Amino acid sequence: MLKIVIPDPGLREYGGHHPAMINAIANTQAVIQGDIQLEVYCNKACSDDFITNSQSKQVTINKHFNTDFYQHFYQSKSLAALNAYINQLTKEYLCVFEKHTTSETENNASNKDSKTLFLYHTLNWEHATALGAAIAIYNKRYSLPLQHCVFLMFNPIKHNEKGEFDNQHFINFKVGFSLLAKQKGVKYFASEEELQQRYLHLFTRTSNQQKTSEFHSQTNREIAIHPCGLLSQHNNDSQKVKSIILFTGDAKVNKGFSTLPDIVSNVTTNITDSEVEFIIQYTITNNSDELKEIDKSLQLLAKVDSRIKLIRRFWSHAELHENFAKANSIIFNYDSSVYQNQSSGVLWLAASYNLNLIFLTSNWLVREAEKLDCQFSLCNYINFSQEIQEYCMQNNVIFDKVPENKYRKLLFKDVGEWLLKASLP
């Protein structure tokens, strides 16, 4: 039996990829059948409803972290503030390790067939710094070895609005992840191909452009790619209907949420087919007045046109997959200045169900769609409704013709089965 411990200080709001990741792993056959026991340490402000809805015989969720995971994500950071932040998070990670070790010691765990894997699905450079420090302290104090699996999902390469390379951003990632890479028992896995190459560059680049042996030996090999965390075993046999996903996920401006009223007005005016269903699902996790006004506008539009299906709450894992399984197409209007080098789990989810992808902007999502051999169109506001209408006329045969290339097979593996193999020495 494999015990997976997920220290997740970012698991707080009942929306976004943090709860979606936990739900996806919890709904794998490996967890349901008892091959994996899942133990999650979330933020103390985590939704009680999420915990109640997610816990089971195989899944336990404990409130633990005080740290605001995204406190410095979109802000400029002073050195003093960052040091205090990292020190606090270091102590909180270390406390999780110590609780595990104490529990193992008290239970006299001697079952050689039982293993524990610590999994970190989301780390920015400051979190990697704190985690590396916590592991280093633990390894000095305790003899019980711990195994750590790190998903690399944030990009160390960044450019400003003028296209200039952000050297400080790169250095921050290099310092944070280099400290983590030096620790024993740490394995890295990249979220996708571009990140795979950029983290290899991060680990091997030095000031004199020569390779260094200071890092963990894994960094001298190719960093493997882990499966999309939102996926588990699912049934692709559902009949496609004329269902178009206009938006799903956290209500964020950089994901095009502010343009939704215009998009909805456009498609409902230009597409008159009564059988078409327009799906809009979102969670609002902050008190932004702008988001509240958009929410009101969408509610009014939904009252006027019954084809608009508005879901103003978090989708369960089953609901997420049911809606993507039946959907015909999905629209992406992500801000290219943000998503030029930023990945999207929603894109992978849509690609795994062979949806027709309609892009209103060009960025990482378009490049990834090409690699995954997806059916997609890069449109503008004038012609995207016409593209949707043409896609709606397609039948199920079209969706079965997507080739299974090697990259798709890598990303779309069952994450539960993959984690069982990842825990092997």
Secondary structure as GFF3:
##gff-version 3
##sequence-region A 1 425
A	DSSP	beta_strand	2	7	.	.	.	ID=ss1
A	DSSP	alpha_helix	17	26	.	.	.	ID=ss2
A	DSSP	alpha_helix	29	32	.	.	.	ID=ss3
A	DSSP	beta_strand	36	43	.	.	.	ID=ss4
A	DSSP	alpha_helix	48	54	.	.	.	ID=ss5
A	DSSP	beta_strand	59	65	.	.	.	ID=ss6
A	DSSP	alpha_helix	79	106	.	.	.	ID=ss7
A	DSSP	beta_strand	115	120	.	.	.	ID=ss8
A	DSSP	alpha_helix	125	141	.	.	.	ID=ss9
A	DSSP	beta_strand	147	152	.	.	.	ID=ss10
A	DSSP	alpha_helix	167	181	.	.	.	ID=ss11
A	DSSP	beta_strand	186	190	.	.	.	ID=ss12
A	DSSP	alpha_helix	193	204	.	.	.	ID=ss13
A	DSSP	three_ten_helix	217	220	.	.	.	ID=ss14
A	DSSP	beta_strand	224	225	.	.	.	ID=ss15
A	DSSP	beta_strand	243	247	.	.	.	ID=ss16
A	DSSP	three_ten_helix	253	255	.	.	.	ID=ss17
A	DSSP	three_ten_helix	257	259	.	.	.	ID=ss18
A	DSSP	alpha_helix	260	270	.	.	.	ID=ss19
A	DSSP	beta_strand	277	281	.	.	.	ID=ss20
A	DSSP	alpha_helix	289	304	.	.	.	ID=ss21
A	DSSP	beta_strand	308	311	.	.	.	ID=ss22
A	DSSP	alpha_helix	317	326	.	.	.	ID=ss23
A	DSSP	beta_strand	329	332	.	.	.	ID=ss24
A	DSSP	alpha_helix	336	339	.	.	.	ID=ss25
A	DSSP	alpha_helix	345	352	.	.	.	ID=ss26
A	DSSP	beta_strand	356	359	.	.	.	ID=ss27
A	DSSP	alpha_helix	364	371	.	.	.	ID=ss28
A	DSSP	beta_strand	376	378	.	.	.	ID=ss29
A	DSSP	alpha_helix	384	392	.	.	.	ID=ss30
A	DSSP	alpha_helix	396	399	.	.	.	ID=ss31
A	DSSP	alpha_helix	406	411	.	.	.	ID=ss32
A	DSSP	alpha_helix	415	422	.	.	.	ID=ss33
###
